[in-house]
Amino acid sequence: MLVIPVIDIKDGKCMRLIHGHQETTQYYSDNPVSVAKLFRKENFRCIHITDLDGALGGEMKNYPVIKEISRSVDIPIQLGGGIREFSRAKKIIEELGVYRIVIGTGAINNPELIKQILDCYSPSKLVIGIDEKLNNIVSDGWINYANITPLDFARKMENLGVKRIIYQDVTRVGNCCGAFTERLKEIASKTKLKITAAGGIGSYLHLKEVADIGSSQIDSVMISKALYENKFPCQAIWRNIERLDTSLELPKVKRNS
């Protein structure tokens, strides 16, 4: 199973919202580019970036730092946050050269956008983000309810020609309590979509729980907080080695509440 590290960017810094609440944040580094380079040196095969300012307000104010990341590492970049019109999707794919884009709110509010992207690009360039709270899809940075269940939304996207989704229960984000495996099973058994699991994965045991679902459709996981806080045994070795490299700034945890 492919493990994809996550870099969430807000105000040009690497951070994480807890349970989706803006007032409860953890800042990990002032330099997301350094974090991306660290993940590359630890041999991750791709990186997911979320522009949180874009997700919350629709503006990609972090475009310059994301562009620097894409030019600083030689592995695929997956990017989401604030992609709500075709012109922006086109700019990201063609100017930034990202491997694929992730659309959540835009897919909820404007299904025609999804059709347009699929008509212009391969389905491999597009991933739909499915963010759940209490069996309801949430949008606009997890603020608004869309009044559609995760399964129904997944089926709707599949009918449009989408091939892959990222699924997460937003109440689990940042608390490292494990993924919502029952929902993953449901979507995998009732669609043919490829699924990246996210939200709550905080240990090897949680990875094993996802793998033990036994579905070839669930082929990858996204991890954020647990990687930054060295929750996996192998990371202790990696990070000790990196501390000897003074050319690379390591992320430091700073909590605001």
QUIWOSUL-V943525 format. One record per residue. NEAR is the number of other ideal C-beta (glycine too) atoms within 8 Angstrom. Layout:
near={NEAR,NEAR}
This chain:
near={9,8,9,15,12,13,14,12,16,10,5,8,10,13,12,12,13,11,10,10,7,6,5,9,13,12,12,12,13,6,8,14,10,12,13,13,11,12,13,12,8,8,5,11,7,11,17,14,16,13,16,13,15,14,14,10,7,6,7,11,7,13,8,6,11,14,10,9,15,11,5,8,11,3,9,9,15,15,16,16,13,12,14,11,9,9,6,11,13,9,9,12,12,7,7,12,7,12,7,11,15,15,17,13,11,12,13,11,7,10,8,6,14,17,10,9,14,12,5,7,8,4,10,7,10,14,13,15,12,14,11,15,10,5,5,11,14,14,14,9,9,9,7,6,8,10,5,9,8,13,11,8,13,15,10,10,13,11,6,10,9,13,7,13,15,14,16,17,12,13,8,13,16,11,9,12,6,12,16,13,10,6,12,16,10,10,16,13,6,7,10,4,14,8,15,15,14,13,12,14,16,11,10,7,7,13,12,8,11,15,8,6,11,4,10,4,10,13,9,10,14,14,12,12,12,12,13,10,7,8,10,9,6,6,11,8,8,9,10,8,8,11,7,6,7,4,3,10,6,10,11,6,9,7,7,7,5}
